[in-house]
């Protein structure tokens, strides 16, 4: 029998939902543990993805295929993304719009890992994720106020 992404068993649906909820719960734990609140959600997002990358018991490719076939199974994750995006769009502590960029970059690295696992040597991959961690400590609103530059143009 050939598997088609639309052929779901109840246990597959449960597994996907459980995986997403486990990730969200882990992110909540990491945010609580982070001594620096500004940027904590972004660092938790990065760490959760890194833990998944290093966990050989989790089939990330299967998870991606399942979510692509049934996006509603990741509704909780979509709600989390939208909530983090709304927070990033308001001035205040944290990286601001950089938070969205950080998460999109990590999502891109995750997809790259799945489709071309040998693209980066481990040292280079570590440096990429480390740079994203560093960005999570930058407050874009403060940076704009100090430099007078917004969106690549001096403010008037």
PyMOL CGO cylinders between C-alpha atoms (Angstrom):
from pymol import cmd
from pymol.cgo import CYLINDER

trace = [
    CYLINDER, 0.00, 0.00, 0.00, 1.34, 3.44, -0.94, 0.3, 1, 1, 1, 1, 1, 1,
    CYLINDER, 1.34, 3.44, -0.94, 1.11, 6.23, 1.59, 0.3, 1, 1, 1, 1, 1, 1,
    CYLINDER, 1.11, 6.23, 1.59, -0.55, 9.40, 0.45, 0.3, 1, 1, 1, 1, 1, 1,
    CYLINDER, -0.55, 9.40, 0.45, -0.26, 12.48, 2.68, 0.3, 1, 1, 1, 1, 1, 1,
    CYLINDER, -0.26, 12.48, 2.68, -4.06, 12.69, 2.79, 0.3, 1, 1, 1, 1, 1, 1,
    CYLINDER, -4.06, 12.69, 2.79, -4.39, 9.15, 4.22, 0.3, 1, 1, 1, 1, 1, 1,
    CYLINDER, -4.39, 9.15, 4.22, -4.38, 9.85, 7.95, 0.3, 1, 1, 1, 1, 1, 1,
    CYLINDER, -4.38, 9.85, 7.95, -5.07, 7.47, 10.75, 0.3, 1, 1, 1, 1, 1, 1,
    CYLINDER, -5.07, 7.47, 10.75, -6.39, 8.78, 14.05, 0.3, 1, 1, 1, 1, 1, 1,
    CYLINDER, -6.39, 8.78, 14.05, -3.08, 7.99, 15.75, 0.3, 1, 1, 1, 1, 1, 1,
    CYLINDER, -3.08, 7.99, 15.75, -1.19, 10.02, 13.11, 0.3, 1, 1, 1, 1, 1, 1,
    CYLINDER, -1.19, 10.02, 13.11, -3.42, 13.02, 13.75, 0.3, 1, 1, 1, 1, 1, 1,
    CYLINDER, -3.42, 13.02, 13.75, -2.92, 12.59, 17.49, 0.3, 1, 1, 1, 1, 1, 1,
    CYLINDER, -2.92, 12.59, 17.49, 0.86, 12.31, 17.05, 0.3, 1, 1, 1, 1, 1, 1,
    CYLINDER, 0.86, 12.31, 17.05, 1.06, 15.54, 15.04, 0.3, 1, 1, 1, 1, 1, 1,
    CYLINDER, 1.06, 15.54, 15.04, -1.10, 17.49, 17.47, 0.3, 1, 1, 1, 1, 1, 1,
    CYLINDER, -1.10, 17.49, 17.47, 0.90, 16.09, 20.39, 0.3, 1, 1, 1, 1, 1, 1,
    CYLINDER, 0.90, 16.09, 20.39, 4.19, 17.05, 18.74, 0.3, 1, 1, 1, 1, 1, 1,
    CYLINDER, 4.19, 17.05, 18.74, 3.01, 20.62, 18.17, 0.3, 1, 1, 1, 1, 1, 1,
    CYLINDER, 3.01, 20.62, 18.17, 1.67, 20.94, 21.73, 0.3, 1, 1, 1, 1, 1, 1,
    CYLINDER, 1.67, 20.94, 21.73, 4.90, 19.50, 23.16, 0.3, 1, 1, 1, 1, 1, 1,
    CYLINDER, 4.90, 19.50, 23.16, 6.88, 22.10, 21.23, 0.3, 1, 1, 1, 1, 1, 1,
    CYLINDER, 6.88, 22.10, 21.23, 4.68, 24.94, 22.48, 0.3, 1, 1, 1, 1, 1, 1,
    CYLINDER, 4.68, 24.94, 22.48, 4.89, 23.69, 26.09, 0.3, 1, 1, 1, 1, 1, 1,
    CYLINDER, 4.89, 23.69, 26.09, 8.69, 23.45, 25.81, 0.3, 1, 1, 1, 1, 1, 1,
    CYLINDER, 8.69, 23.45, 25.81, 8.84, 27.01, 24.46, 0.3, 1, 1, 1, 1, 1, 1,
    CYLINDER, 8.84, 27.01, 24.46, 6.78, 28.20, 27.44, 0.3, 1, 1, 1, 1, 1, 1,
    CYLINDER, 6.78, 28.20, 27.44, 9.23, 26.49, 29.82, 0.3, 1, 1, 1, 1, 1, 1,
    CYLINDER, 9.23, 26.49, 29.82, 12.23, 28.06, 28.10, 0.3, 1, 1, 1, 1, 1, 1,
    CYLINDER, 12.23, 28.06, 28.10, 10.67, 31.54, 28.17, 0.3, 1, 1, 1, 1, 1, 1,
    CYLINDER, 10.67, 31.54, 28.17, 10.08, 31.18, 31.92, 0.3, 1, 1, 1, 1, 1, 1,
    CYLINDER, 10.08, 31.18, 31.92, 13.67, 29.99, 32.49, 0.3, 1, 1, 1, 1, 1, 1,
    CYLINDER, 13.67, 29.99, 32.49, 15.28, 32.81, 30.48, 0.3, 1, 1, 1, 1, 1, 1,
    CYLINDER, 15.28, 32.81, 30.48, 16.70, 35.44, 32.87, 0.3, 1, 1, 1, 1, 1, 1,
    CYLINDER, 16.70, 35.44, 32.87, 16.35, 38.13, 30.16, 0.3, 1, 1, 1, 1, 1, 1,
    CYLINDER, 16.35, 38.13, 30.16, 12.70, 38.64, 29.30, 0.3, 1, 1, 1, 1, 1, 1,
    CYLINDER, 12.70, 38.64, 29.30, 13.31, 40.80, 26.21, 0.3, 1, 1, 1, 1, 1, 1,
    CYLINDER, 13.31, 40.80, 26.21, 13.74, 38.41, 23.29, 0.3, 1, 1, 1, 1, 1, 1,
    CYLINDER, 13.74, 38.41, 23.29, 12.99, 35.33, 25.42, 0.3, 1, 1, 1, 1, 1, 1,
    CYLINDER, 12.99, 35.33, 25.42, 10.28, 34.02, 23.05, 0.3, 1, 1, 1, 1, 1, 1,
    CYLINDER, 10.28, 34.02, 23.05, 12.68, 34.19, 20.11, 0.3, 1, 1, 1, 1, 1, 1,
    CYLINDER, 12.68, 34.19, 20.11, 15.43, 32.38, 22.02, 0.3, 1, 1, 1, 1, 1, 1,
    CYLINDER, 15.43, 32.38, 22.02, 12.90, 29.75, 23.14, 0.3, 1, 1, 1, 1, 1, 1,
    CYLINDER, 12.90, 29.75, 23.14, 11.83, 29.29, 19.51, 0.3, 1, 1, 1, 1, 1, 1,
    CYLINDER, 11.83, 29.29, 19.51, 15.46, 28.82, 18.47, 0.3, 1, 1, 1, 1, 1, 1,
    CYLINDER, 15.46, 28.82, 18.47, 16.22, 26.38, 21.30, 0.3, 1, 1, 1, 1, 1, 1,
    CYLINDER, 16.22, 26.38, 21.30, 13.09, 24.33, 20.67, 0.3, 1, 1, 1, 1, 1, 1,
    CYLINDER, 13.09, 24.33, 20.67, 14.02, 23.96, 17.01, 0.3, 1, 1, 1, 1, 1, 1,
    CYLINDER, 14.02, 23.96, 17.01, 17.59, 23.08, 17.96, 0.3, 1, 1, 1, 1, 1, 1,
    CYLINDER, 17.59, 23.08, 17.96, 16.36, 20.40, 20.37, 0.3, 1, 1, 1, 1, 1, 1,
    CYLINDER, 16.36, 20.40, 20.37, 14.26, 18.93, 17.55, 0.3, 1, 1, 1, 1, 1, 1,
    CYLINDER, 14.26, 18.93, 17.55, 17.25, 19.03, 15.22, 0.3, 1, 1, 1, 1, 1, 1,
    CYLINDER, 17.25, 19.03, 15.22, 19.38, 17.06, 17.66, 0.3, 1, 1, 1, 1, 1, 1,
    CYLINDER, 19.38, 17.06, 17.66, 16.63, 14.58, 18.62, 0.3, 1, 1, 1, 1, 1, 1,
    CYLINDER, 16.63, 14.58, 18.62, 16.99, 11.50, 16.42, 0.3, 1, 1, 1, 1, 1, 1,
    CYLINDER, 16.99, 11.50, 16.42, 13.70, 10.06, 17.72, 0.3, 1, 1, 1, 1, 1, 1,
    CYLINDER, 13.70, 10.06, 17.72, 11.63, 12.77, 16.02, 0.3, 1, 1, 1, 1, 1, 1,
    CYLINDER, 11.63, 12.77, 16.02, 11.04, 12.44, 12.29, 0.3, 1, 1, 1, 1, 1, 1,
    CYLINDER, 11.04, 12.44, 12.29, 10.96, 16.07, 11.22, 0.3, 1, 1, 1, 1, 1, 1,
    CYLINDER, 10.96, 16.07, 11.22, 10.38, 15.23, 7.54, 0.3, 1, 1, 1, 1, 1, 1,
    CYLINDER, 10.38, 15.23, 7.54, 7.27, 13.22, 8.36, 0.3, 1, 1, 1, 1, 1, 1,
    CYLINDER, 7.27, 13.22, 8.36, 6.03, 16.03, 10.59, 0.3, 1, 1, 1, 1, 1, 1,
    CYLINDER, 6.03, 16.03, 10.59, 6.50, 18.55, 7.77, 0.3, 1, 1, 1, 1, 1, 1,
    CYLINDER, 6.50, 18.55, 7.77, 4.72, 16.35, 5.22, 0.3, 1, 1, 1, 1, 1, 1,
    CYLINDER, 4.72, 16.35, 5.22, 1.84, 15.73, 7.61, 0.3, 1, 1, 1, 1, 1, 1,
    CYLINDER, 1.84, 15.73, 7.61, 1.43, 19.42, 8.37, 0.3, 1, 1, 1, 1, 1, 1,
    CYLINDER, 1.43, 19.42, 8.37, 1.59, 20.31, 4.68, 0.3, 1, 1, 1, 1, 1, 1,
    CYLINDER, 1.59, 20.31, 4.68, -1.14, 17.77, 3.98, 0.3, 1, 1, 1, 1, 1, 1,
    CYLINDER, -1.14, 17.77, 3.98, -3.29, 18.83, 6.92, 0.3, 1, 1, 1, 1, 1, 1,
    CYLINDER, -3.29, 18.83, 6.92, -2.35, 22.40, 7.99, 0.3, 1, 1, 1, 1, 1, 1,
    CYLINDER, -2.35, 22.40, 7.99, -5.18, 22.51, 10.52, 0.3, 1, 1, 1, 1, 1, 1,
    CYLINDER, -5.18, 22.51, 10.52, -3.24, 20.00, 12.63, 0.3, 1, 1, 1, 1, 1, 1,
    CYLINDER, -3.24, 20.00, 12.63, -0.78, 22.79, 13.40, 0.3, 1, 1, 1, 1, 1, 1,
    CYLINDER, -0.78, 22.79, 13.40, -3.44, 25.36, 14.33, 0.3, 1, 1, 1, 1, 1, 1,
    CYLINDER, -3.44, 25.36, 14.33, -1.92, 25.84, 17.78, 0.3, 1, 1, 1, 1, 1, 1,
    CYLINDER, -1.92, 25.84, 17.78, 1.44, 26.58, 16.19, 0.3, 1, 1, 1, 1, 1, 1,
    CYLINDER, 1.44, 26.58, 16.19, -0.16, 29.04, 13.77, 0.3, 1, 1, 1, 1, 1, 1,
    CYLINDER, -0.16, 29.04, 13.77, -1.81, 30.83, 16.71, 0.3, 1, 1, 1, 1, 1, 1,
    CYLINDER, -1.81, 30.83, 16.71, 1.55, 31.00, 18.48, 0.3, 1, 1, 1, 1, 1, 1,
    CYLINDER, 1.55, 31.00, 18.48, 3.24, 32.48, 15.39, 0.3, 1, 1, 1, 1, 1, 1,
    CYLINDER, 3.24, 32.48, 15.39, 0.54, 35.11, 15.00, 0.3, 1, 1, 1, 1, 1, 1,
    CYLINDER, 0.54, 35.11, 15.00, 0.71, 36.03, 18.68, 0.3, 1, 1, 1, 1, 1, 1,
    CYLINDER, 0.71, 36.03, 18.68, 4.49, 36.42, 18.56, 0.3, 1, 1, 1, 1, 1, 1,
    CYLINDER, 4.49, 36.42, 18.56, 4.15, 38.46, 15.35, 0.3, 1, 1, 1, 1, 1, 1,
    CYLINDER, 4.15, 38.46, 15.35, 1.64, 40.83, 16.99, 0.3, 1, 1, 1, 1, 1, 1,
    CYLINDER, 1.64, 40.83, 16.99, 4.00, 41.32, 19.95, 0.3, 1, 1, 1, 1, 1, 1,
    CYLINDER, 4.00, 41.32, 19.95, 6.91, 42.01, 17.60, 0.3, 1, 1, 1, 1, 1, 1,
    CYLINDER, 6.91, 42.01, 17.60, 4.97, 44.71, 15.75, 0.3, 1, 1, 1, 1, 1, 1,
    CYLINDER, 4.97, 44.71, 15.75, 4.51, 46.84, 18.89, 0.3, 1, 1, 1, 1, 1, 1,
    CYLINDER, 4.51, 46.84, 18.89, 7.27, 49.01, 20.35, 0.3, 1, 1, 1, 1, 1, 1,
    CYLINDER, 7.27, 49.01, 20.35, 8.68, 47.76, 23.60, 0.3, 1, 1, 1, 1, 1, 1,
    CYLINDER, 8.68, 47.76, 23.60, 11.31, 45.44, 24.98, 0.3, 1, 1, 1, 1, 1, 1,
    CYLINDER, 11.31, 45.44, 24.98, 12.57, 42.74, 22.70, 0.3, 1, 1, 1, 1, 1, 1,
    CYLINDER, 12.57, 42.74, 22.70, 13.81, 42.60, 19.16, 0.3, 1, 1, 1, 1, 1, 1,
    CYLINDER, 13.81, 42.60, 19.16, 10.65, 43.98, 17.51, 0.3, 1, 1, 1, 1, 1, 1,
    CYLINDER, 10.65, 43.98, 17.51, 10.49, 43.14, 13.81, 0.3, 1, 1, 1, 1, 1, 1,
    CYLINDER, 10.49, 43.14, 13.81, 13.78, 41.30, 14.20, 0.3, 1, 1, 1, 1, 1, 1,
    CYLINDER, 13.78, 41.30, 14.20, 11.80, 38.72, 16.19, 0.3, 1, 1, 1, 1, 1, 1,
    CYLINDER, 11.80, 38.72, 16.19, 9.81, 37.86, 13.08, 0.3, 1, 1, 1, 1, 1, 1,
    CYLINDER, 9.81, 37.86, 13.08, 12.98, 37.78, 10.99, 0.3, 1, 1, 1, 1, 1, 1,
    CYLINDER, 12.98, 37.78, 10.99, 14.68, 35.50, 13.55, 0.3, 1, 1, 1, 1, 1, 1,
    CYLINDER, 14.68, 35.50, 13.55, 11.80, 33.02, 13.50, 0.3, 1, 1, 1, 1, 1, 1,
    CYLINDER, 11.80, 33.02, 13.50, 11.56, 33.08, 9.70, 0.3, 1, 1, 1, 1, 1, 1,
    CYLINDER, 11.56, 33.08, 9.70, 15.32, 32.51, 9.44, 0.3, 1, 1, 1, 1, 1, 1,
    CYLINDER, 15.32, 32.51, 9.44, 15.08, 29.55, 11.84, 0.3, 1, 1, 1, 1, 1, 1,
    CYLINDER, 15.08, 29.55, 11.84, 12.17, 28.12, 9.85, 0.3, 1, 1, 1, 1, 1, 1,
    CYLINDER, 12.17, 28.12, 9.85, 14.30, 28.49, 6.71, 0.3, 1, 1, 1, 1, 1, 1,
    CYLINDER, 14.30, 28.49, 6.71, 17.22, 26.72, 8.37, 0.3, 1, 1, 1, 1, 1, 1,
    CYLINDER, 17.22, 26.72, 8.37, 14.86, 23.94, 9.50, 0.3, 1, 1, 1, 1, 1, 1,
    CYLINDER, 14.86, 23.94, 9.50, 13.64, 23.48, 5.91, 0.3, 1, 1, 1, 1, 1, 1,
    CYLINDER, 13.64, 23.48, 5.91, 17.23, 23.56, 4.66, 0.3, 1, 1, 1, 1, 1, 1,
    CYLINDER, 17.23, 23.56, 4.66, 18.16, 20.87, 7.21, 0.3, 1, 1, 1, 1, 1, 1,
    CYLINDER, 18.16, 20.87, 7.21, 15.30, 18.70, 5.94, 0.3, 1, 1, 1, 1, 1, 1,
    CYLINDER, 15.30, 18.70, 5.94, 15.93, 19.13, 2.24, 0.3, 1, 1, 1, 1, 1, 1,
    CYLINDER, 15.93, 19.13, 2.24, 19.73, 19.38, 2.19, 0.3, 1, 1, 1, 1, 1, 1,
    CYLINDER, 19.73, 19.38, 2.19, 21.10, 18.05, 5.50, 0.3, 1, 1, 1, 1, 1, 1,
    CYLINDER, 21.10, 18.05, 5.50, 24.72, 18.39, 4.37, 0.3, 1, 1, 1, 1, 1, 1,
    CYLINDER, 24.72, 18.39, 4.37, 24.42, 22.02, 3.25, 0.3, 1, 1, 1, 1, 1, 1,
    CYLINDER, 24.42, 22.02, 3.25, 26.27, 23.39, 6.28, 0.3, 1, 1, 1, 1, 1, 1,
    CYLINDER, 26.27, 23.39, 6.28, 29.10, 21.91, 8.28, 0.3, 1, 1, 1, 1, 1, 1,
    CYLINDER, 29.10, 21.91, 8.28, 28.11, 21.64, 11.97, 0.3, 1, 1, 1, 1, 1, 1,
    CYLINDER, 28.11, 21.64, 11.97, 30.39, 24.55, 12.91, 0.3, 1, 1, 1, 1, 1, 1,
    CYLINDER, 30.39, 24.55, 12.91, 28.83, 26.87, 10.32, 0.3, 1, 1, 1, 1, 1, 1,
    CYLINDER, 28.83, 26.87, 10.32, 25.33, 25.80, 11.30, 0.3, 1, 1, 1, 1, 1, 1,
    CYLINDER, 25.33, 25.80, 11.30, 26.15, 26.52, 14.95, 0.3, 1, 1, 1, 1, 1, 1,
    CYLINDER, 26.15, 26.52, 14.95, 27.41, 30.00, 13.98, 0.3, 1, 1, 1, 1, 1, 1,
    CYLINDER, 27.41, 30.00, 13.98, 24.18, 30.70, 12.08, 0.3, 1, 1, 1, 1, 1, 1,
    CYLINDER, 24.18, 30.70, 12.08, 22.00, 29.79, 15.06, 0.3, 1, 1, 1, 1, 1, 1,
    CYLINDER, 22.00, 29.79, 15.06, 24.34, 31.68, 17.41, 0.3, 1, 1, 1, 1, 1, 1,
    CYLINDER, 24.34, 31.68, 17.41, 23.95, 34.80, 15.25, 0.3, 1, 1, 1, 1, 1, 1,
    CYLINDER, 23.95, 34.80, 15.25, 20.16, 34.47, 15.52, 0.3, 1, 1, 1, 1, 1, 1,
    CYLINDER, 20.16, 34.47, 15.52, 20.52, 34.25, 19.31, 0.3, 1, 1, 1, 1, 1, 1,
    CYLINDER, 20.52, 34.25, 19.31, 22.60, 37.44, 19.23, 0.3, 1, 1, 1, 1, 1, 1,
    CYLINDER, 22.60, 37.44, 19.23, 19.92, 39.20, 17.17, 0.3, 1, 1, 1, 1, 1, 1,
    CYLINDER, 19.92, 39.20, 17.17, 17.31, 38.25, 19.79, 0.3, 1, 1, 1, 1, 1, 1,
    CYLINDER, 17.31, 38.25, 19.79, 19.12, 40.59, 22.19, 0.3, 1, 1, 1, 1, 1, 1,
    CYLINDER, 19.12, 40.59, 22.19, 18.86, 43.61, 19.89, 0.3, 1, 1, 1, 1, 1, 1,
    CYLINDER, 18.86, 43.61, 19.89, 15.95, 45.99, 20.40, 0.3, 1, 1, 1, 1, 1, 1,
    CYLINDER, 15.95, 45.99, 20.40, 15.17, 47.31, 16.93, 0.3, 1, 1, 1, 1, 1, 1,
    CYLINDER, 15.17, 47.31, 16.93, 13.16, 50.26, 18.28, 0.3, 1, 1, 1, 1, 1, 1,
    CYLINDER, 13.16, 50.26, 18.28, 16.10, 51.40, 20.43, 0.3, 1, 1, 1, 1, 1, 1,
    CYLINDER, 16.10, 51.40, 20.43, 18.49, 50.91, 17.53, 0.3, 1, 1, 1, 1, 1, 1,
    CYLINDER, 18.49, 50.91, 17.53, 16.33, 53.11, 15.30, 0.3, 1, 1, 1, 1, 1, 1,
    CYLINDER, 16.33, 53.11, 15.30, 16.09, 55.78, 18.00, 0.3, 1, 1, 1, 1, 1, 1,
    CYLINDER, 16.09, 55.78, 18.00, 19.88, 55.83, 18.51, 0.3, 1, 1, 1, 1, 1, 1,
    CYLINDER, 19.88, 55.83, 18.51, 20.82, 55.84, 14.83, 0.3, 1, 1, 1, 1, 1, 1,
    CYLINDER, 20.82, 55.84, 14.83, 17.94, 57.79, 13.35, 0.3, 1, 1, 1, 1, 1, 1,
    CYLINDER, 17.94, 57.79, 13.35, 17.80, 55.18, 10.59, 0.3, 1, 1, 1, 1, 1, 1,
    CYLINDER, 17.80, 55.18, 10.59, 14.56, 53.35, 9.90, 0.3, 1, 1, 1, 1, 1, 1,
    CYLINDER, 14.56, 53.35, 9.90, 14.10, 50.82, 7.11, 0.3, 1, 1, 1, 1, 1, 1,
    CYLINDER, 14.10, 50.82, 7.11, 17.40, 51.79, 5.52, 0.3, 1, 1, 1, 1, 1, 1,
    CYLINDER, 17.40, 51.79, 5.52, 16.49, 55.49, 5.32, 0.3, 1, 1, 1, 1, 1, 1,
    CYLINDER, 16.49, 55.49, 5.32, 17.34, 58.30, 7.75, 0.3, 1, 1, 1, 1, 1, 1,
    CYLINDER, 17.34, 58.30, 7.75, 14.29, 59.47, 9.65, 0.3, 1, 1, 1, 1, 1, 1,
    CYLINDER, 14.29, 59.47, 9.65, 13.13, 63.04, 9.10, 0.3, 1, 1, 1, 1, 1, 1,
]
cmd.load_cgo(trace, "trace")
